[in-house]
Amino acid sequence: MKLKGKQLAVIGGDKRYIQVINHLAEQHAMIYIEGFSTIDFPQENIQHTSLDEIPFETLDGIILPVLGMDNNEQIQLNYPAGKAQFSDELIRKTPGDCVIYTGTASERLKAIAKENDRELIILFARDDIAIANSIPTAEATLQIAMEKIDYTIHNSNVLVTGFGRVGITVARLFANTGAEVTVAARNHADFARIKEMRLTPVSISQLTETIPHIDICINTVPHLIITKKVIHAMNENSLIIDLASHPGGTDFSAADGRGIQAIHALGLPGKAAPKTAGDIIAHTITQLIIEKNYI
């Protein structure tokens, strides 16, 4: 009964947010939901509603989907597909301590929160969520690779570009599967950690020299790094899996021109493991509410 007495609105979301709703309801919060009219929730503390029926005046929190609200103040709905028109007028109705939770935040959403002095928590910018999400991301990447190649991951040559929260987990998983893993990074601290993990470090500036013997290239860097020059040095039978946010870090046109298979794999946690990904979001929101009350 961690959230008993709390009132939350969940506006839009994919399969992950079905799990978020169920999890928060299990903690005895009162949940008002918009954008889930085709999903049956038997719990009495989950109420299907519309934006104009949500009691914003009593809300402790508003939970927006992964993409949040766009710059036209629209929120993507999925059950059924559509859009909800949001506005700062709705935010102004909320209590001053109402918190807005979103996966990512558009400039308009940031402006609305600032103008109305409401706390905005960008969940996917948090280390705890990013690190937890790196696990289903890595597992889904391994699945994609296994489906697209005609040889084993074991003994294959894998290059992971970037050694951040996702890159570390991906590199570890592929190494544990028996791949020969090289990791491209920028700083000496990362090189030391890569060596400590018994992987092969290489400078990102040396990609062109490294790439010819690589079977699978997995990019996690969110800007162009797998350039036309790098792609032209690749074996044409190589596979590229780009995990970086849109527009990715790969010259997909150059890859297509060489006949190299390049996959931009976005939103893998929500696609491959929505229950786990939803639990990660819900657990984080629950803990943030509890900490706020404790403070």
Secondary structure, DSSP 4 states (H G I P E B T S, - for coil): -TTTT-EEEEE---HHHHHHHHHHHHTT-EEEEESBTTS----TTEEE--GGGS-GGG-SEEE--TT-B-TTSEEEEEBTEEEEE--HHHHHHS-TT-EEEESS--HHHHHHHHHTT-EEEEGGGSHHHHHHHHHHHHHHHHHHHHHH-SS-STT-EEEEE--SHHHHHHHHHHHHTT-EEEEEESSHHHHHHHHHTT-EEEEGGGHHHHGGG-SEEEE--SSS-B-HHHHHHS-TT-EEEE-SSTT-SB-HHHHHHHT-EEEE---HHHHH-HHHHHHHHHHHHHHHHHHHHH-
